[in-house]
Amino acid sequence: MAGVLHLAIIPMFFTLMPMNVTIFFLVAGVSQLFWVIPVLKRWNNLWYYVGIGGTMILIALFVIAVPARGLPVSELEVTIELIQIVFIICSIMIVKDKTTKLEKSN
């Protein structure tokens, strides 16, 4: 969901954003949409760790770029960040569950 919102930002603010920011949102959105594949196909935990790490980096970049610089935070930005936090929590729960099941089977 956050990936869709990142991609939705591009046409909304295309004329207001520098090209490097547009490319950043494009790459971030497509990358986040990619994480649907490992989740649905239940790939190994490495993919979850990469997704968690990448999402944490996106959150940190947002905090540094917007509120830390005193810029206003929109409802859309809050929504995106909350969805990313939910993704991290869900991914951690999935990894923990998979690890517990693996330990019990051994």
WOMO-V171407 format. One record per run of one state. SS is the DSSP state (A for helix, B for strand, O for the rest). FROM is the first residue (numbers start at 1). TO is the last residue. If there is no record, write none. Layout:
SS,FROM,TO
SS,FROM,TO
This chain:
O,1,1
A,2,13
O,14,18
A,19,41
O,42,44
A,45,65
O,66,66
A,67,69
O,70,74
A,75,105
O,106,106
